[in-house]
Amino acid sequence: MRMVARSAAVFVVLVSLGACTSSRPEVLPPPADTGPPPVYVAVGASETTGVGSDQPLRDAWPRVLHRTGLPAGAIFVNMGIPGATVAQALAEEASPALQVRPNLVTVWLNVNDMIRGLSPAEYELHLDTLVKTLRRNGATRVLVANTPPLDRLPAFLAGRNLGALPAPEVVNELVDAYNAAAVRVVARHGAFLVDLHAVGVAARAAGTEPRLVSADGFHPSTAGHAAVAAAFAEVLRSSGPLTPSG
């Protein structure tokens, strides 16, 4: 009888301890201190502001890149100015971009320089200065897009029909020269090239090029903005994790 009572008492104690353990709140270790969130700045022209997309505040390619290609909590600043050339971006976008001490800057500027008649040599000089400035002696990662194919854009073809634009082969030569300049600039300053020209050529081969162009015949459509964001995201991933900005 005494053994039975003792066993019952032990059982009660064990049950009580179990009850206390199950009701105790779980104590988790504090989250790791990952430092300040990365800062992403987009430098560019009308494409960078989202022109051509259905909803620029949602579908502009830098916003898609920020949403899908950067860590949660990353800060996004859009410096794009419609119609901007590289020289204008250097004068009006670079300084405020540097003030936020970005970890990442994207640059897509080329067609407006072509429209204004800048030679490839002049374009290279301006782009070199811009990328060097944005790099901050290596503290900022800079991704630079080249020029997509232009010879089959509806806006270009319309201009050709009016006799206002040069032949496609002349445009292609200029695009190739601008793109060669971009390659040299990124190599000199340790930046990264985003090959939008290759994206356009691949879309042409796949028969999907028309759907990447908006109704204005010039800017990217919503699908085009998504394709541009994907190209930037791929280069960003391959370039390694972002480091804290100094």
Protein Blocks (a to p, Z undefined) as FASTA:
>chain_A
ZZmmmmmmmmmmmmmmmmmmmmpccdddddddebjaddddddddfklnopoiablmlmgm
klmmmmmmpcehiacddfbdghiafklmmmmmmmmmmmnopabdcdddfklmmmnopafk
lmmmmmmmmmmmmnnnolaccdddddddfklgfklmmmmmnopaccfklmmmmmmmmmmm
mmmmmmmnopacddfklmmmmmmmnopmmmmpcfkomaccfklmmmmmmmmmmmmmmnop
adddZZ
